C-alpha cells in the first residue's frame, strides 16, 4: 500500500509538494500511467521498478496524492537524460509540468549539468521554454535500439 511521507518533501505553494526521494513515489500510479503511454506500453512492472530504482526520481504531490512524475539518468556532472515525464490527466494543463521541469533543472545535484537530452513525440513546446532545442549535430549521435525500442522510436 502506498503511504506518503510529507516529512521528506519540499512544500511549494497551494498544498503542492515536491520530492526526489524514490520512497515517496507511488510505484503503482507510475507503472500504470507509463503502461498506458505511447512510450511505455511494452514495459513490465518489474522493468519499470528496476528503472525507478536506478535513476533519480521526481514527483509532485497534492493532498497526499502523486500528480506528476519524471526521472533522470545522469552522472551528475556532464550529462543527464530526462525521461518518463507525465502529469496525470486530471491535473494536465494547469502548469504542473512546467513546475516539475523547473524543479528538476534547478535541483542542486543537477543544476551544473553540461548537457541534457530527452526524447519526445509531442511536447517540444514545453521543453523549448526551458532551453531545449533540436539536436544541433545529429551526425555526431549514434544509437543502438532493441526491437522493442524500434517500435517506439521509429
Secondary structure, DSSP 8 states (H G I E B T S, - for coil): -----GGGSEE-STTEEEE--GGGS-HHHHHHHHHTSTTTTT--HHHHHHHHHTSEEEEEEETTEEEEEEEEEE-SSSEEEEEEEEE-GGGTTSSHHHHHHHHHHT-TTTTT-SEEEE--SS-HHHHHTTT----TTGGG------HHHHHHH-
